Amino acid sequence: GLRRVFRRTRRTTDVEALIRLMVLNRLCDPESKLGVLRWVQTVALPDFGPKAVTHQQLLRSLDALMDHQDEVDGVVAGLLRPLI
């Protein structure tokens, strides 16, 4: 899945976890990226330990998402195909 796509990046940030965090925020309480930083301090998320998320990490995660857009599109298509 996405973890495999982002494992090959040279980033020290857990891109997959931060993307998941932003998606959960959009589903639960849509905010700006700065709003995500406030929101993450108020919720308990399974398998998500770091509360010290920075705006820069969110931006870098979005950059990684764009850098691997074709691979991400393929993973998402594969996940959605059985549902359609």
C-alpha positions as CSV (number, residue, x, y, z in Angstrom):
1,G,0.0,0.0,0.0
2,L,1.0,3.6,0.6
3,R,3.6,2.6,3.3
4,R,5.5,0.8,0.5
5,V,5.4,3.8,-1.8
6,F,6.7,6.2,0.9
7,R,9.2,3.8,2.4
8,R,11.4,4.5,-0.7
9,T,11.5,8.2,0.0
10,R,14.5,9.8,1.6
11,R,12.5,11.5,4.2
12,T,12.8,11.0,7.9
13,T,9.2,11.9,8.5
14,D,6.6,9.1,8.6
15,V,4.8,10.5,5.5
16,E,2.2,7.7,5.5
17,A,1.2,8.5,9.1
18,L,0.9,12.2,8.5
19,I,-1.1,11.8,5.3
20,R,-3.5,9.5,7.3
21,L,-3.6,12.1,10.0
22,M,-4.7,14.8,7.5
23,V,-7.3,12.5,5.9
24,L,-8.8,11.7,9.4
25,N,-8.9,15.4,10.2
26,R,-10.7,16.2,6.9
27,L,-13.3,13.5,7.8
28,C,-13.8,14.4,11.4
29,D,-13.2,18.2,11.7
30,P,-12.0,19.8,8.4
31,E,-9.4,22.4,9.1
32,S,-6.4,24.0,7.4
33,K,-3.0,22.5,7.9
34,L,-2.5,24.7,10.8
35,G,-5.8,23.6,12.2
36,V,-4.6,20.0,12.0
37,L,-1.9,21.0,14.5
38,R,-4.5,22.2,16.9
39,W,-6.8,19.2,16.3
40,V,-4.1,16.6,16.8
41,Q,-3.6,17.9,20.4
42,T,-7.3,17.1,21.2
43,V,-7.6,13.6,19.9
44,A,-6.3,10.1,20.7
45,L,-5.5,8.1,17.6
46,P,-4.5,4.5,17.5
47,D,-1.0,3.9,16.3
48,F,-0.2,7.6,16.1
49,G,2.2,8.6,18.9
50,P,3.8,11.9,17.9
51,K,1.9,14.8,19.2
52,A,4.7,17.1,18.1
53,V,3.7,17.4,14.5
54,T,5.0,20.6,12.7
55,H,3.5,22.6,9.9
56,Q,6.7,21.9,7.9
57,Q,6.2,18.1,8.3
58,L,2.7,18.4,7.0
59,L,3.9,20.4,4.0
60,R,6.8,17.9,3.3
61,S,4.3,15.0,3.5
62,L,2.1,16.7,0.9
63,D,5.2,17.2,-1.3
64,A,6.0,13.5,-1.0
65,L,2.4,12.7,-2.0
66,M,2.7,14.9,-5.1
67,D,6.2,13.5,-5.9
68,H,4.7,9.9,-6.0
69,Q,1.3,10.8,-7.4
70,D,1.2,8.1,-10.1
71,E,2.1,5.4,-7.6
72,V,-0.4,6.7,-5.0
73,D,-3.1,6.8,-7.7
74,G,-2.4,3.2,-8.5
75,V,-2.7,2.1,-4.9
76,V,-5.9,4.0,-4.4
77,A,-7.4,2.7,-7.6
78,G,-6.5,-0.9,-6.5
79,L,-8.3,-0.3,-3.1
80,L,-11.4,1.2,-4.7
81,R,-11.7,-1.2,-7.7
82,P,-13.4,-4.0,-5.6
83,L,-15.9,-1.5,-4.1
84,I,-17.2,-0.3,-7.5
